[in-house]
């Protein structure tokens, strides 16, 4: 599973609480939305670290070589 797919699925799993909070005004759902956003932040940071590590090796660990930037 790609990291992008993981992020998409994670965000999609938050949908019910976002609807409950923003559309229906459910304050308890707002607390859960904040919790979800913290989880997303942690996941994003882990991916950032992974990207930096892969960049540092000089090659993509997914199997493709880096292409030089013009």
C-alpha positions as CSV (number, residue, x, y, z in Angstrom):
1,X,0.0,0.0,0.0
2,X,1.4,3.4,-0.9
3,X,1.8,6.1,1.6
4,X,-0.6,8.3,-0.4
5,X,-3.3,5.6,-0.3
6,X,-2.8,5.3,3.5
7,X,-3.3,9.1,3.9
8,X,-6.4,9.1,1.7
9,X,-7.9,6.2,3.6
10,X,-7.1,7.9,6.9
11,X,-8.8,11.1,5.9
12,X,-11.8,9.3,4.6
13,X,-12.2,7.5,7.9
14,X,-12.7,10.9,9.5
15,X,-15.7,11.8,7.3
16,X,-18.5,10.9,9.7
17,X,-17.2,13.0,12.5
18,X,-16.6,16.0,10.2
19,X,-20.2,15.8,9.0
20,X,-21.5,15.5,12.5
21,X,-19.5,18.5,13.7
22,X,-19.7,20.9,10.7
23,X,-23.2,20.0,9.4
24,X,-25.0,19.0,12.5
25,X,-23.2,21.0,15.2
26,X,-22.3,18.0,17.4
27,X,-19.7,19.3,19.8
28,X,-18.5,15.8,20.8
29,X,-17.7,15.1,17.2
30,X,-15.6,18.3,17.2
31,X,-13.4,16.7,19.9
32,X,-13.0,13.6,17.7
33,X,-12.2,15.8,14.7
34,X,-9.4,17.4,16.7
35,X,-8.1,14.0,17.7
36,X,-8.2,12.9,14.0
37,X,-6.3,15.9,13.0
38,X,-3.6,15.2,15.5
39,X,-3.4,11.7,14.2
40,X,-3.1,13.0,10.6
41,X,-0.3,15.4,11.8
42,X,1.7,12.5,13.3
43,X,1.3,10.4,10.2
44,X,2.3,13.3,8.0
45,X,5.4,13.9,10.1
46,X,6.4,10.2,9.9
47,X,6.1,10.3,6.1
48,X,8.2,13.5,6.0
49,X,10.9,11.7,7.9
50,X,10.7,8.7,5.7
51,X,11.0,10.9,2.5
52,X,14.0,12.7,3.9
53,X,15.7,9.3,4.7
54,X,15.0,8.0,1.2
55,X,16.4,11.2,-0.3
56,X,19.5,10.8,1.8
57,X,20.2,7.4,0.4
58,X,20.4,8.7,-3.2
59,X,17.8,6.2,-4.5
60,X,14.1,5.6,-4.0
61,X,13.6,2.5,-1.9
62,X,10.5,1.7,-3.9
63,X,12.8,0.6,-6.7
64,X,13.2,3.6,-9.0
65,X,16.3,5.7,-9.2
66,X,16.3,9.4,-8.6
67,X,16.1,11.5,-11.7
68,X,18.2,14.7,-11.8
69,X,16.3,17.9,-11.6
70,X,17.0,20.6,-14.3
